[in-house]
Every structure is written in C-alpha cells, then in structure tokens.
C-alpha cells in the first residue's frame, strides 16, 4: 500500500510537471488580444499593430489590437490585470508603466506583482529642441546659461508627470540647474508655444520635430538616448555632456501574473526573433525606434532599474501627475 501511494504520488507529480508544457503546446487556442493604452495612430499603436501582424503569423492565430486609451495607460493596464492568465490577453506597454506606479500611488494593481514581463520590443529616444533665439547651441552651453541665469529658462512638456517632464527634471538634477517647467495639455499645444518662442525648450520625438528642424524653426541640442541616432546625424546624446544620462522610451509586452512560464518563454522567443526580422525592423526604424527583443528576466531587470531611477527623480523634485 505504501509503495502504491509513492507510485501514485510520482505519477501525479509528473502529470503536474507536464501540464504547463501541454498548455504551451496547445497555445494559442484562440485569437490573442493585444491591449494598447493609447488611441489609434500614435507610436505605441503603430508598433503594436506591426508586431501583432507578425506575431499572428508566427503563432498561427490572429492577434487583435485593442485600444483602451485614458489615464496615461492606467485604464488599459487595469484591463490586463483582470484578464485570465493564459497568454490570450497581452499588452504592449511603454516606460510610463513604471512611472505611473510612482505618480498614481492609488492604482488598482501592482506594476511589479500583478504582471509578467514577456519581452522588450523596442526603444525610442527623445530629442531636446530649442527655439532658435535661445543663446545656447549645445547641452554644455545650455547648462552654463542656466547656471548664469537661474530660473530664467523655461521648458515645456505635455503635462505634469509626462515622460518629457521627467526627462527635463532628470537633467535639472544631474546638471544641478533649475530650468522652469511649463505644463501643457498635450504635445501639440506645447510645440505651438515652443515654435512661437513662449517657451524655450522641449523634449519631442524625432519624427514630431524633424520638419521644423529642417526648416530652421527649431534647433536640436541633443538626443536622450545613450548613442546618437541615424535620423539626426550630428546631434550628440545628452550623456556626452551629463555623464550617465539616458532616458529612452521603451516598448514592451507584458501578460497577467500567473501566465504559464512555457507560454511566456515561447512568446518572448517569438517576439525577440520577430523584432529583428526585416519586416518589423524597417517599420520600427520608420518610427525612429530601435529593435531590442529580450528575455523576460532581462525585461524585469530593466523595469526594476527604471523604478529605482525615477523614484529618486520624483521624490527629489516632488513631481505630481495632472
């Protein structure tokens, strides 16, 4: 009888161990929903649709993009938190997934505990642009001017707690200067005032500012990425002057916590392969984004590092979201 119990336990244990593998082999059993926390037409939506099309071919099931805009991605993330952890509901999120946890402390979910990282997809830099009348043509000259005239330089952002706001405050802290923040209700009105000279600086996307740079209506001082980018040759990184400065926006895929690891691992491997294939890589380049691809563990490490970095910035500056 004792031996029978041991054999039964061994069989049950083996069955339990094989269950996730069987689940992975059967995955996906239906179309996959890819939630995006922003309206159609924006950078995250474009990347999600390009990724979804290629991932659908790889998985043999349609990947349906579901736009759930609002509250800087919080509404979409809450939707993901309520989804079944079976790999059939995923989300393309961006770096604000981490900063939202600091800016909106009463969120109905925990960004680290309630979600499983799958893979980084891409990263995209911002470019620091200035009105031509600003008497600074580099980050070094900008810092010198800000130190000589404390509080006299204004920078615009799409709103309190926006990514661009955080990028500027990171620069203020790292350089030991105090440039004044002017918050707008979106990137378009901020750019309008920047072009008119009502504010002197602003972080924008390379695509958003490229035409104005070519026309001489704005000038580029630096990019936020670690290295220069092909779209703006000759424009140095902020980090060339402020050591260690790096603040790209990243795009990544997450799933509900509890999604079987074999499913997560399969998705991660598929995404890492897809983002470097020409079909998607060319579309990412068209959005001034660089393909990454990662393991779930690498993605988790990036989020942990980002959380620590922005916790320091937000606590020291007292930034609050709109």
C-alpha positions, -999 to +999 in steps of 0.1 A: +000+000+000+028+024+009+046+016-024+013+022-043+010+056-027+045+065-036+039+055-073+006+074-074+023+105-060+051+102-085+026+099-114+006+128-102+038+149-097+049+141-133+014+150-146+016+183-128+050+190-142+039+181-177+007+202-175+024+236-183+042+220-212+010+206-225-006+241-221+023+256-240+019+231-268-018+238-272-012+276-271-027+296-286-061+280-287-079+312-299-071+347-311-048+367-289-058+402-277-030+428-276-042+458-255-027+492-261-032+520-236-033+548-261-056+558-290-051+546-326-025+564-347+002+570-321+036+555-318+025+527-294-004+518-316+016+517-348+042+494-332+015+472-316-002+467-350+031+459-368+041+435-340+007+419-339+006+412-376+039+394-375+032+376-342-001+364-355+017+347-385+042+331-361+015+318-336-010+307-362-037+328-347-049+364-352-035+390-328-062+416-324-051+451-312-075+466-286-070+503-279-080+513-244-068+549-241-070+570-210-052+580-178-018+576-194-023+538-198-038+531-164-072+520-178-056+495-202-033+481-175-063+476-152-080+457-180-050+434-184-048+428-146-084+414-148-077+391-177-072+354-175-035+344-172-035+321-201-015+341-227-045+351-248-045+386-234-013+406-236-004+443-235+020+465-254+031+489-227+056+517-226+080+531-199+052+551-182+040+517-170+067+520-143+065+558-136+027+555-133+032+535-102+050+565-086+027+592-100-006+574-093+000+556-060-036+545-056-036+524-087-058+493-085-029+470-093+008+465-085+030+470-115+056+445-104+034+418-088+003+417-110+021+414-144+046+391-160+072+407-183+074+389-217+099+409-238+111+443-246+102+452-282+120+485-290+132+518-276+129+553-289+147+584-279+135+620-275+153+650-289+159+681-269+149+710-292+151+747-286+138+779-301+164+795-324+165+826-302+179+807-272+216+816-270+227+780-265+236+755-292+246+725-270+238+710-237+270+724-222+261+759-233+225+754-220+238+743-186+262+773-184+233+797-193+210+781-168+236+785-141+243+821-150+206+829-151+188+806-126+151+801-133+151+822-165+149+793-189+115+778-195+108+743-208+075+729-219+061+694-216+027+678-225+017+678-188+028+673-152+042+638-148+046+633-185+077+615-198+091+647-211+086+664-178+106+636-161+133+638-187+138+676-180+138+671-143+164+643-146+185+668-164+179+695-138+191+672-111+220+657-129+233+691-141+225+710-108+204+736-126+168+749-122+150+753-155+113+762-151+086+738-161+056+749-181+029+722-184+006+720-214-024+698-221-006+677-247+023+678-270+007+698-298+000+730-278+035+727-262+051+726-297+029+756-308+042+777-280+078+765-285+077+775-321+063+809-311+091+813-285+068+814-255+089+785-240+125+780-250+130+742-248+112+709-250+117+672-255+099+659-285+101+628-307+125+629-336+096+624-361+075+651-345+102+677-347+121+667-379+103+690-403+107+720-380+144+712-376+149+710-414+131+744-418+152+760-391+122+768-369+138+747-341+173+736-334+183+702-319+207+703-289+208+666-280+191+632-280+181+614-248+195+580-260+229+566-250+241+569-285+235+592-315+206+582-338+206+578-376+176+601-381+195+630-366+232+627-376+255+650-358+232+655-328+250+642-297+235+624-267+228+644-236+250+618-219+280+632-238+278+662-215+259+648-185+276+615-177+252+586-173+222+605-187+200+581-207+162+582-209+146+565-238+110+554-240+108+517-242+080+495-256+074+460-242+049+432-239+035+421-206+010+395-195-011+389-164+008+374-135+003+336-133+006+331-171+024+297-175+061+302-179+063+280-210+038+303-227+058+334-216+090+318-228+075+310-262+061+345-266+094+360-256+114+339-281+089+347-309+090+384-302+128+386-299+130+369-333+103+390-350+116+424-340+149+418-357+134+404-389+133+429-418+095+432-419+092+447-384+127+462-380+120+485-410+087+497-395+104+503-362+131+523-379+104+543-396+092+553-361+127+562-350+126+532-328+154+506-323+145+469-321+155+452-289+139+418-280+148+403-246+142+375-222+115+380-195+143+382-169+161+410-188+128+429-192+122+426-154+157+439-147+150+469-169+118+477-151+134+474-117+162+497-127+137+522-142+117+521-110+147+530-089+159+558-112+125+575-114+117+570-077+148+592-070+138+619-095+101+620-084+109+621-047+136+648-050+115+670-073+080+664-058+066+658-093+028+651-093+007+639-122-022+660-136 
